[in-house]
Amino acid sequence: MTRKRSAGLLLYRGAGPAVEVLLAHMGGPFWAAKDAGAWTVPKGEYDEDETPEAAARREFEEELGVPPPGGEPIPLGSVTQTGGKEVTVWALAGDLDPARITPGTFTMEWPKGSGRMREFPEIDRVAWFGPDEARRKIVTKQRVFLDRLEELLQGTDGAGAGHRTEGAGPGDRTDGAGPGGA
């Protein structure tokens, strides 16, 4: 069986201590009452016939209902989540009004065992967060992407474009503790 793979874009704006990242709160009944550890980089699964970067752009638009801003994405590497899914993320400088999102939906049986199929948003909201709050909100295994972005931005003029920090390549993996998330 092929391991599931997911790709996403971590949108950021500002620089230094004023930098903010855009995170998405996972939708559906399991995540409805959760906040800490229930936010994610907008991302989704892809097949072998699609490049991870193309999938990240496609998934951003599918998840949020708006295309990602133009610009050159910066690779932040990959992590393997608790469930075994490999997640690859790029950072992208840009801005987005959270009020503009129109999330995609998924269907599942709810309540479980009821025989009733219900539709839920893939994400139920997005918001901008500073570094400290983002670390509290994001799925544990994805915190490394925030660390890598911070390292990248500290090593540049704040724009980040065209620069790479050693150890932040797409093939790098980090296996931390905590929930795996979507």
C-alpha positions as CSV (number, residue, x, y, z in Angstrom):
1,M,0.0,0.0,0.0
2,T,1.3,3.5,-0.9
3,R,1.8,5.9,2.0
4,K,-0.6,8.8,1.9
5,R,0.9,12.1,1.0
6,S,-0.4,15.6,1.6
7,A,0.9,19.1,0.5
8,G,0.1,22.6,1.6
9,L,0.9,26.3,1.6
10,L,1.7,28.2,4.7
11,L,0.7,31.8,3.9
12,Y,2.6,34.5,5.9
13,R,2.6,38.2,6.1
14,G,4.9,40.7,7.8
15,A,8.4,40.2,9.1
16,G,10.3,39.8,12.4
17,P,8.2,39.7,15.5
18,A,5.2,41.1,13.5
19,V,5.1,38.1,11.2
20,E,1.7,36.3,11.1
21,V,0.7,32.9,9.5
22,L,-2.7,31.9,8.1
23,L,-4.0,28.7,9.7
24,A,-7.2,26.7,9.1
25,H,-9.4,25.2,11.8
26,M,-10.3,21.6,10.8
27,G,-14.0,21.1,10.2
28,G,-16.4,18.4,11.2
29,P,-17.8,17.2,14.4
30,F,-14.5,15.8,15.9
31,W,-12.8,19.2,15.8
32,A,-15.8,21.4,16.5
33,A,-15.1,21.9,20.3
34,K,-11.3,21.8,20.0
35,D,-9.0,24.7,19.6
36,A,-5.4,24.0,20.7
37,G,-3.9,21.5,18.2
38,A,-6.9,21.7,15.9
39,W,-5.5,24.2,13.4
40,T,-3.5,23.2,10.3
41,V,-1.7,24.4,7.3
42,P,-4.3,24.4,4.4
43,K,-3.3,21.2,2.6
44,G,-4.6,18.0,1.1
45,E,-3.7,14.7,-0.4
46,Y,-2.3,14.1,-3.9
47,D,-1.5,11.3,-6.2
48,E,1.8,10.3,-7.9
49,D,0.7,12.0,-11.1
50,E,0.9,15.4,-9.5
51,T,3.9,17.3,-8.1
52,P,3.7,18.2,-4.4
53,E,4.0,21.9,-5.2
54,A,1.2,21.8,-7.7
55,A,-0.9,19.9,-5.2
56,A,-0.2,22.5,-2.5
57,R,-1.5,25.2,-4.8
58,R,-4.6,23.2,-5.8
59,E,-5.4,22.2,-2.3
60,F,-5.1,25.8,-1.0
61,E,-7.8,26.8,-3.5
62,E,-9.9,23.7,-2.8
63,E,-9.7,24.2,1.0
64,L,-10.2,27.9,1.1
65,G,-12.2,28.6,-2.1
66,V,-9.8,31.3,-3.2
67,P,-6.6,30.9,-5.2
68,P,-3.2,31.3,-3.5
69,P,-1.4,34.6,-4.0
70,G,1.2,34.8,-6.7
71,G,4.8,34.5,-5.9
72,E,7.5,31.9,-5.5
73,P,6.8,29.4,-2.7
74,I,9.7,28.6,-0.3
75,P,10.1,24.9,0.6
76,L,9.8,24.1,4.3
77,G,10.3,20.4,4.0
78,S,8.3,17.4,5.1
79,V,7.1,15.7,8.3
80,T,5.6,12.3,8.9
81,Q,2.5,12.7,11.0
82,T,1.5,10.2,13.7
83,G,-0.8,8.3,11.3
84,G,2.1,7.8,8.8
85,K,1.0,10.5,6.3
86,E,3.9,12.5,4.8
87,V,3.1,16.2,4.8
88,T,5.1,18.6,2.6
89,V,4.7,22.4,3.0
90,W,5.8,25.6,1.3
91,A,5.8,29.1,2.7
92,L,4.3,31.8,0.6
93,A,4.3,35.5,1.3
94,G,0.9,37.1,0.8
95,D,-2.3,38.4,2.3
96,L,-5.8,37.0,2.4
97,D,-9.0,38.3,4.1
98,P,-10.4,35.3,6.1
99,A,-13.9,36.6,5.4
100,R,-13.3,35.7,1.7
101,I,-13.0,31.9,2.2
102,T,-15.5,29.4,0.9
103,P,-14.4,26.1,2.2
104,G,-14.9,22.8,0.4
105,T,-17.0,20.1,2.1
106,F,-16.9,16.4,2.9
107,T,-19.6,13.9,3.7
108,M,-19.6,11.4,6.5
109,E,-22.0,9.3,8.6
110,W,-22.9,11.4,11.7
111,P,-23.5,10.5,14.4
112,K,-21.4,7.4,13.8
113,G,-23.6,4.3,13.4
114,S,-26.8,6.4,12.7
115,G,-26.9,5.6,9.0
116,R,-27.4,9.4,8.3
117,M,-24.9,11.0,6.0
118,R,-24.1,14.7,6.7
119,E,-22.0,17.3,4.9
120,F,-19.4,19.3,6.8
121,P,-16.9,22.0,5.8
122,E,-13.3,20.7,5.4
123,I,-12.3,23.7,7.4
124,D,-14.7,25.8,9.4
125,R,-12.6,29.0,9.7
126,V,-9.2,30.5,9.0
127,A,-7.3,33.2,10.9
128,W,-4.0,35.0,11.1
129,F,-1.8,34.2,14.2
130,G,1.5,35.5,15.5
131,P,4.2,32.9,16.1
132,D,3.4,32.1,19.8
133,E,-0.3,31.8,19.3
134,A,0.2,29.8,16.1
135,R,2.4,27.3,18.0
136,R,-0.4,26.7,20.5
137,K,-3.1,26.3,17.8
138,I,-1.4,24.2,15.1
139,V,-1.4,20.4,15.0
140,T,1.7,19.3,17.0
141,K,3.5,17.6,14.2
142,Q,3.2,20.7,12.0
143,R,4.9,23.1,14.5
144,V,8.2,22.4,12.8
145,F,7.0,24.3,9.7
146,L,6.6,27.4,11.9
147,D,10.1,26.9,13.2
148,R,11.5,26.5,9.7
149,L,9.7,29.6,8.5
150,E,11.0,31.6,11.4
151,E,14.6,30.4,10.7
152,L,14.2,31.3,7.0
153,L,12.9,34.8,7.7
154,Q,15.7,35.4,10.2
155,G,18.3,34.6,7.6
156,T,16.8,37.0,5.0
157,D,15.7,40.6,4.6
158,G,12.3,39.4,5.8
159,A,11.0,38.6,2.3
160,G,12.3,35.0,2.4
161,A,12.2,34.6,-1.4
162,G,15.0,32.8,-3.0
163,H,16.7,31.8,0.3
164,R,16.9,28.4,2.0
165,T,17.9,27.3,5.4
166,E,20.0,24.1,5.6
167,G,17.8,21.3,6.9
168,A,14.5,22.8,5.5
169,G,14.4,20.8,2.3
170,P,11.5,18.7,1.0
171,G,13.2,15.5,1.9
172,D,13.9,16.3,5.5
173,R,11.7,14.7,8.2
174,T,10.9,15.5,11.8
175,D,9.2,13.0,14.1
176,G,7.9,14.9,17.1
177,A,5.4,13.8,19.7
178,G,1.7,14.6,19.7
179,P,-1.4,14.1,17.6
180,G,-1.0,13.6,13.9
181,G,-3.9,15.7,12.6
182,A,-5.3,15.6,9.1
